[in-house]
Amino acid sequence: MKKILVVGDFSKKKIHDSIAGLKPWFEKHVSIEIVDLSKEKKIEKTGAEMAVVFGGDGAILSTCRGLGRNQIPIVGVHMGRFGFLAELMEKDVCVSLEKIFTGNYQIRKRTLLLCRVERDGKIIDESTGINDAVISRSSLSRLISIKLNINGENVATYRADGLIVSTPLGSTAHSLSAGGPLLTPDLHAFIIVPICPHTLTNRPLVVSGDVKIEMELLSQMGGTGFTVDGQVFTEIEMGDKIKIERSDIEVQMIDTGTRTFYGVLREKLNWGGHPNYGRN
């Protein structure tokens, strides 16, 4: 490996200091280009063979989106809070990266969402999502009505706080908080989860990753927004349509073999731990 991107949000002192401290080590092994996420939204690949992202899951999501169609293998160094996506721990980063530099890793390709917002038949916004896409009411508005079509067929009309479309990779994020199922990240599927639906029979759906999903805002009393990965926001109006399908590009996540999906669930969600009975 000859050249890599080293990515982080330099407005956060911990991340700035960590990258600055490791820079001499990096330069002994490979050519590096440093990307500051606090300043750059679009990331040029510039011949780099991989990206090392310092931060939390949000930094990894920003990096994937910033690369656009120029996706390269990505590995995260966990410096955030939950860290579902980050493969490496900061204390082990040098040893782990030496193994990666010698080719001791695999690449896991993951689904990207292609999201378009249409108003009066025209696309007003387009973005890609790694975790999820969410239509939701603002904090001051009441329930909204959302019509859901899949492959042109009407599925349901929801009276709810919102509706989530999630990838398997995003099943541990907002979807999980709204009562959605956990999917292994290698599945070719989408999860559709209503947020606080007024009708209790409106349950989460798991659908094929090949379908085309359309959500139409039928009514609102107050503001409504469309958010991708919790980072890209578009204000929407009654009659707007949100069309979601699988993108023709995929995220490339580096797997060093040190973590498994089920191991991460046990660690992050405390599965297998003893119940807290309130005893000292």
TIGU-421343 format. One record per residue (C-alpha): residue number from 1; residue in three letters; x, y, z. Coordinates in nm, 2 decimals. Example, Ala and Ser with C-alpha at 12.3 -4.5 7.8 and 13.67 -1.06 7.14 Angstrom:
<1,ala,<1.23,-0.45,0.78>>
<2,ser,<1.37,-0.11,0.71>>
//
This chain:
<1,met,<0.00,0.00,0.00>>
<2,lys,<0.15,0.33,-0.11>>
<3,lys,<-0.10,0.61,-0.03>>
<4,ile,<-0.39,0.65,0.22>>
<5,leu,<-0.63,0.92,0.33>>
<6,val,<-0.63,1.00,0.71>>
<7,val,<-0.97,1.15,0.79>>
<8,gly,<-1.10,1.32,1.10>>
<9,asp,<-1.29,1.62,1.23>>
<10,phe,<-1.01,1.85,1.34>>
<11,ser,<-1.25,2.08,1.53>>
<12,lys,<-1.25,1.81,1.80>>
<13,lys,<-0.93,1.84,2.00>>
<14,lys,<-0.90,1.47,2.08>>
<15,ile,<-0.91,1.37,1.72>>
<16,his,<-0.68,1.65,1.61>>
<17,asp,<-0.42,1.55,1.87>>
<18,ser,<-0.44,1.18,1.79>>
<19,ile,<-0.39,1.23,1.42>>
<20,ala,<-0.11,1.48,1.48>>
<21,gly,<0.07,1.24,1.72>>
<22,leu,<0.04,0.95,1.47>>
<23,lys,<0.15,1.15,1.16>>
<24,pro,<0.52,1.07,1.19>>
<25,trp,<0.43,0.70,1.22>>
<26,phe,<0.21,0.71,0.92>>
<27,glu,<0.48,0.89,0.71>>
<28,lys,<0.73,0.61,0.79>>
<29,his,<0.50,0.36,0.63>>
<30,val,<0.29,0.52,0.35>>
<31,ser,<0.23,0.85,0.18>>
<32,ile,<-0.07,1.02,0.35>>
<33,glu,<-0.32,1.29,0.27>>
<34,ile,<-0.50,1.44,0.56>>
<35,val,<-0.87,1.53,0.53>>
<36,asp,<-1.04,1.76,0.78>>
<37,leu,<-1.41,1.67,0.79>>
<38,ser,<-1.49,2.00,0.96>>
<39,lys,<-1.39,2.18,0.64>>
<40,glu,<-1.44,1.94,0.36>>
<41,lys,<-1.76,1.77,0.25>>
<42,lys,<-1.65,1.63,-0.08>>
<43,ile,<-1.34,1.41,-0.06>>
<44,glu,<-1.12,1.35,-0.36>>
<45,lys,<-0.97,1.01,-0.38>>
<46,thr,<-0.64,1.14,-0.53>>
<47,gly,<-0.49,0.80,-0.59>>
<48,ala,<-0.54,0.68,-0.23>>
<49,glu,<-0.59,0.31,-0.18>>
<50,met,<-0.78,0.33,0.15>>
<51,ala,<-0.91,0.58,0.41>>
<52,val,<-0.84,0.56,0.78>>
<53,val,<-1.12,0.75,0.97>>
<54,phe,<-1.07,0.87,1.32>>
<55,gly,<-1.39,0.94,1.52>>
<56,gly,<-1.73,0.79,1.57>>
<57,asp,<-1.98,0.63,1.34>>
<58,gly,<-2.08,0.98,1.21>>
<59,ala,<-1.73,1.04,1.08>>
<60,ile,<-1.74,0.72,0.89>>
<61,leu,<-2.08,0.81,0.74>>
<62,ser,<-1.95,1.15,0.64>>
<63,thr,<-1.64,1.00,0.48>>
<64,cys,<-1.85,0.75,0.28>>
<65,arg,<-2.08,1.02,0.15>>
<66,gly,<-1.79,1.25,0.08>>
<67,leu,<-1.62,1.00,-0.14>>
<68,gly,<-1.93,0.98,-0.36>>
<69,arg,<-1.87,0.76,-0.66>>
<70,asn,<-1.50,0.73,-0.58>>
<71,gln,<-1.54,0.47,-0.30>>
<72,ile,<-1.23,0.32,-0.15>>
<73,pro,<-1.18,0.07,0.14>>
<74,ile,<-1.25,0.24,0.47>>
<75,val,<-1.15,0.15,0.82>>
<76,gly,<-1.26,0.34,1.13>>
<77,val,<-1.06,0.41,1.45>>
<78,his,<-1.31,0.43,1.74>>
<79,met,<-1.29,0.76,1.91>>
<80,gly,<-1.67,0.83,1.95>>
<81,arg,<-1.93,0.69,2.18>>
<82,phe,<-2.11,0.38,2.05>>
<83,gly,<-1.88,0.28,1.76>>
<84,phe,<-2.08,0.01,1.58>>
<85,leu,<-1.89,0.08,1.25>>
<86,ala,<-1.54,0.14,1.37>>
<87,glu,<-1.31,-0.16,1.33>>
<88,leu,<-1.00,-0.05,1.52>>
<89,met,<-0.94,0.08,1.87>>
<90,glu,<-0.71,0.38,1.92>>
<91,lys,<-0.47,0.20,2.15>>
<92,asp,<-0.41,-0.08,1.89>>
<93,val,<-0.41,0.14,1.58>>
<94,cys,<-0.05,0.10,1.48>>
<95,val,<-0.04,-0.28,1.52>>
<96,ser,<-0.37,-0.32,1.33>>
<97,leu,<-0.27,-0.09,1.05>>
<98,glu,<0.06,-0.27,1.00>>
<99,lys,<-0.14,-0.58,0.93>>
<100,ile,<-0.37,-0.40,0.69>>
<101,phe,<-0.07,-0.25,0.50>>
<102,thr,<0.06,-0.60,0.44>>
<103,gly,<-0.28,-0.71,0.29>>
<104,asn,<-0.41,-0.89,0.60>>
<105,tyr,<-0.77,-0.79,0.57>>
<106,gln,<-1.09,-0.85,0.37>>
<107,ile,<-1.33,-0.60,0.21>>
<108,arg,<-1.70,-0.62,0.30>>
<109,lys,<-1.92,-0.44,0.05>>
<110,arg,<-2.23,-0.28,0.20>>
<111,thr,<-2.55,-0.13,0.04>>
<112,leu,<-2.59,0.24,-0.02>>
<113,leu,<-2.93,0.41,-0.04>>
<114,leu,<-3.00,0.64,-0.33>>
<115,cys,<-3.25,0.90,-0.22>>
<116,arg,<-3.43,1.16,-0.43>>
<117,val,<-3.68,1.43,-0.32>>
<118,glu,<-3.92,1.53,-0.59>>
<119,arg,<-4.15,1.83,-0.60>>
<120,asp,<-4.39,1.89,-0.89>>
<121,gly,<-4.21,1.62,-1.08>>
<122,lys,<-3.87,1.77,-1.05>>
<123,ile,<-3.58,1.64,-0.84>>
<124,ile,<-3.50,1.91,-0.57>>
<125,asp,<-3.24,1.71,-0.38>>
<126,glu,<-3.04,1.39,-0.42>>
<127,ser,<-2.81,1.21,-0.17>>
<128,thr,<-2.68,0.88,-0.07>>
<129,gly,<-2.72,0.71,0.27>>
<130,ile,<-2.53,0.44,0.44>>
<131,asn,<-2.75,0.39,0.75>>
<132,asp,<-3.09,0.53,0.69>>
<133,ala,<-3.33,0.79,0.54>>
<134,val,<-3.60,0.94,0.76>>
<135,ile,<-3.91,1.15,0.69>>
<136,ser,<-4.02,1.30,1.02>>
<137,arg,<-4.23,1.58,1.17>>
<138,ser,<-4.06,1.88,1.34>>
<139,ser,<-4.06,1.92,1.72>>
<140,leu,<-4.36,2.16,1.71>>
<141,ser,<-4.58,1.98,1.45>>
<142,arg,<-4.85,1.71,1.49>>
<143,leu,<-4.87,1.37,1.33>>
<144,ile,<-4.80,1.36,0.96>>
<145,ser,<-4.96,1.14,0.70>>
<146,ile,<-4.72,0.94,0.47>>
<147,lys,<-4.83,0.72,0.18>>
<148,leu,<-4.59,0.43,0.12>>
<149,asn,<-4.56,0.26,-0.22>>
<150,ile,<-4.33,-0.03,-0.31>>
<151,asn,<-4.26,-0.10,-0.68>>
<152,gly,<-4.56,0.12,-0.76>>
<153,glu,<-4.80,-0.07,-0.53>>
<154,asn,<-4.97,0.11,-0.24>>
<155,val,<-4.87,-0.06,0.09>>
<156,ala,<-5.01,0.17,0.36>>
<157,thr,<-5.08,0.52,0.46>>
<158,tyr,<-4.92,0.60,0.80>>
<159,arg,<-5.03,0.85,1.06>>
<160,ala,<-4.72,0.87,1.26>>
<161,asp,<-4.43,1.09,1.37>>
<162,gly,<-4.23,0.97,1.07>>
<163,leu,<-4.10,0.68,0.86>>
<164,ile,<-3.75,0.52,0.85>>
<165,val,<-3.60,0.34,0.56>>
<166,ser,<-3.28,0.16,0.68>>
<167,thr,<-3.01,-0.05,0.53>>
<168,pro,<-2.89,-0.37,0.72>>
<169,leu,<-2.58,-0.17,0.83>>
<170,gly,<-2.82,0.09,0.97>>
<171,ser,<-3.03,-0.15,1.16>>
<172,thr,<-2.84,-0.08,1.48>>
<173,ala,<-2.91,0.29,1.45>>
<174,his,<-3.23,0.49,1.44>>
<175,ser,<-3.43,0.20,1.31>>
<176,leu,<-3.34,0.00,1.63>>
<177,ser,<-3.45,0.28,1.85>>
<178,ala,<-3.79,0.29,1.67>>
<179,gly,<-3.85,-0.08,1.73>>
<180,gly,<-3.70,-0.22,1.40>>
<181,pro,<-3.53,-0.56,1.38>>
<182,leu,<-3.16,-0.62,1.36>>
<183,leu,<-3.02,-0.75,1.03>>
<184,thr,<-2.68,-0.89,0.96>>
<185,pro,<-2.50,-0.64,0.74>>
<186,asp,<-2.45,-0.88,0.45>>
<187,leu,<-2.82,-0.92,0.38>>
<188,his,<-2.96,-0.76,0.06>>
<189,ala,<-3.27,-0.59,0.22>>
<190,phe,<-3.43,-0.27,0.35>>
<191,ile,<-3.61,-0.21,0.67>>
<192,ile,<-3.92,0.02,0.67>>
<193,val,<-4.01,0.13,1.03>>
<194,pro,<-4.29,0.37,1.13>>
<195,ile,<-4.20,0.61,1.41>>
<196,cys,<-4.47,0.61,1.68>>
<197,pro,<-4.76,0.52,1.44>>
<198,his,<-5.11,0.60,1.56>>
<199,thr,<-5.23,0.26,1.44>>
<200,leu,<-5.07,-0.01,1.65>>
<201,thr,<-5.09,-0.27,1.36>>
<202,asn,<-4.85,-0.06,1.16>>
<203,arg,<-4.54,-0.28,1.21>>
<204,pro,<-4.18,-0.27,1.07>>
<205,leu,<-4.14,-0.43,0.73>>
<206,val,<-3.83,-0.61,0.59>>
<207,val,<-3.83,-0.60,0.21>>
<208,ser,<-3.59,-0.70,-0.07>>
<209,gly,<-3.30,-0.47,-0.15>>
<210,asp,<-3.41,-0.46,-0.51>>
<211,val,<-3.74,-0.28,-0.46>>
<212,lys,<-3.81,0.09,-0.53>>
<213,ile,<-3.97,0.27,-0.24>>
<214,glu,<-4.17,0.59,-0.26>>
<215,met,<-4.30,0.79,0.03>>
<216,glu,<-4.54,1.08,-0.03>>
<217,leu,<-4.62,1.34,0.23>>
<218,leu,<-5.00,1.37,0.23>>
<219,ser,<-5.06,1.60,0.52>>
<220,gln,<-4.88,1.79,0.79>>
<221,met,<-4.95,2.05,1.06>>
<222,gly,<-4.62,2.22,1.10>>
<223,gly,<-4.28,2.15,0.96>>
<224,thr,<-4.16,1.82,0.81>>
<225,gly,<-3.81,1.72,0.72>>
<226,phe,<-3.62,1.45,0.53>>
<227,thr,<-3.29,1.34,0.68>>
<228,val,<-3.02,1.11,0.55>>
<229,asp,<-2.79,0.95,0.80>>
<230,gly,<-2.88,1.22,1.05>>
<231,gln,<-2.65,1.45,0.86>>
<232,val,<-2.82,1.57,0.54>>
<233,phe,<-3.15,1.76,0.58>>
<234,thr,<-3.41,1.87,0.33>>
<235,glu,<-3.73,2.05,0.43>>
<236,ile,<-4.03,1.90,0.25>>
<237,glu,<-4.38,2.01,0.17>>
<238,met,<-4.72,1.85,0.12>>
<239,gly,<-4.72,1.65,-0.21>>
<240,asp,<-4.34,1.60,-0.21>>
<241,lys,<-4.23,1.25,-0.30>>
<242,ile,<-3.92,1.07,-0.17>>
<243,lys,<-3.79,0.79,-0.39>>
<244,ile,<-3.54,0.55,-0.25>>
<245,glu,<-3.36,0.26,-0.41>>
<246,arg,<-3.03,0.07,-0.39>>
<247,ser,<-2.75,0.27,-0.53>>
<248,asp,<-2.52,0.12,-0.80>>
<249,ile,<-2.22,0.20,-0.58>>
<250,glu,<-2.13,0.02,-0.25>>
<251,val,<-1.94,0.11,0.06>>
<252,gln,<-1.62,-0.09,0.11>>
<253,met,<-1.56,-0.16,0.48>>
<254,ile,<-1.23,-0.32,0.58>>
<255,asp,<-1.26,-0.63,0.80>>
<256,thr,<-0.95,-0.73,0.99>>
<257,gly,<-1.12,-1.04,1.14>>
<258,thr,<-1.10,-0.91,1.50>>
<259,arg,<-1.47,-0.84,1.53>>
<260,thr,<-1.79,-1.02,1.44>>
<261,phe,<-2.14,-0.88,1.41>>
<262,tyr,<-2.27,-1.08,1.70>>
<263,gly,<-1.97,-0.99,1.91>>
<264,val,<-2.04,-0.63,1.85>>
<265,leu,<-2.40,-0.68,1.96>>
<266,arg,<-2.29,-0.85,2.28>>
<267,glu,<-2.04,-0.57,2.35>>
<268,lys,<-2.24,-0.27,2.26>>
<269,leu,<-2.59,-0.38,2.36>>
<270,asn,<-2.47,-0.58,2.66>>
<271,trp,<-2.62,-0.90,2.54>>
<272,gly,<-2.53,-1.20,2.76>>
<273,gly,<-2.49,-0.98,3.06>>
<274,his,<-2.67,-1.04,3.39>>
<275,pro,<-3.00,-0.86,3.45>>
<276,asn,<-2.98,-0.57,3.70>>
<277,tyr,<-3.21,-0.68,3.98>>
<278,gly,<-3.14,-0.36,4.18>>
<279,arg,<-2.91,-0.54,4.42>>
<280,asn,<-2.58,-0.41,4.54>>
//
